[in-house]
Amino acid sequence: MTTDTSMITATDKAARRVDELKKESNLDASYFIRVAVEGGGCSGLSYKLDFDNEEKPGDQTFESNGVKIVVDMKSFLYLCGTELDFNDGLNGKGFVFNNPNASRSCGCGESFAV
């Protein structure tokens, strides 16, 4: 994985899935992906991914493969260098966070520890 350590990026596959979800939800171009980290999950911290259309003071904004990704500064400290991917294989379907800061992740990939 060749990810810029100062950014949060999205793969082509993740970008295509984000576009599909926006169309299915009838969201206009003002909506973007908001990524966050919350306490909880089996490993201590969990990922949160949602659509939003309002930036907040202190947000960090990134553009990758046509996808606008916004993250609050606290979450960015845990997520810098992360690549958002989408897996549609037999072993599970959904967004995957390839986070170089995670020292361990749970089996489902939805939580991590640093």
N, C-alpha and C positions, 0 to 999 in steps of 0.2 A: 504494500500500500504506500503510495507516494502522496501523502497529504501534507499540505502546508500547515505547520504547527500553530500558526496564528489565526487559522480560519476554521469554520465548520463548513463542510462541503456535502454535496449530494451526488451520488452516482447517477448515470444516465437512467438506470432502471428505477431508482427512487424518484427521479424527476418525472418520469413518465407516469408513475403511480400517483404522485401528488397531483398532476394535471387531471388524471382520470377522476380522482376523488373530488377535486374542485368542480368539475363538470357535473358529476353525479349529485353534488350538493347544491348546484346552481349558485356557486360563489363567483363573484366578479374578480377582476384583476387587482382590486385593492386588497384582497386577502393574501396572506403569506403564512408560512409555517413558523410557529413559535415552539422552540425547543427549550425545555427546562429540566432541572434536577430537583427532586424532592426527597426528603427523608422518608425511609421506609423500604419495603421490599426485603427479600431474603438475604441480600448482601449489604444492606444499610442505606443505599441510595437508589432511587429509581428514576427512570427517564419519563418525561411527559412530552407528548407531541400533540399539537392541536393547530387548528386554523385560527387566525386572529386578523384584525384589520386596524388595530390601534397600537402604534409604537408608544413606549413609555420612556420617560427620562432615564438615561443610563443604558438603554438597550444597545446591544451590538448587532449590526446588520451585515449580512453576507449575501452574495449572489453566486450561485453555483449551478451550472447546467440549466439556466433559466428559472431557477427556483430562488425566491427570496426567503432567507432563513434569518429569524430574529431570536435573540437570546438575551436574557437579563444578565447583568455583569456578574452576579454571584454564581449563576449556573455556568457562565462562560469559563470561570476558573476551573471547573471540572470537565468542561467539554472542549476546550481549545484543542484543535487538531483532529477532532472527531469527524468521521465520514458516515453519513446517513446512507444506508443501502436498503434495498427491498428484496426479500427472498420469497419466491413463490414455488419453492420446491416441495417435495413430498414430506420433508421433515418439519414442515411448518411454513406458514405464510404470514408475512408482516414485515414491518420496518425493522432494520437491524442497525444498531449503533456500534461502529468500529471505533472504540474509544481507546487511544493509546495511553490515557491516564489511569485506566482501570487496572488495579492490581489483581482483581479477581471479579468474575461475573457469575451470576447464578445460571442454572441450566436453561432457563427460559430466555435469558438475555435481556430481561426487562429491569434488572437491578445490578448494581455493581458496588465495589469498594475501591477506595484509593489508598 
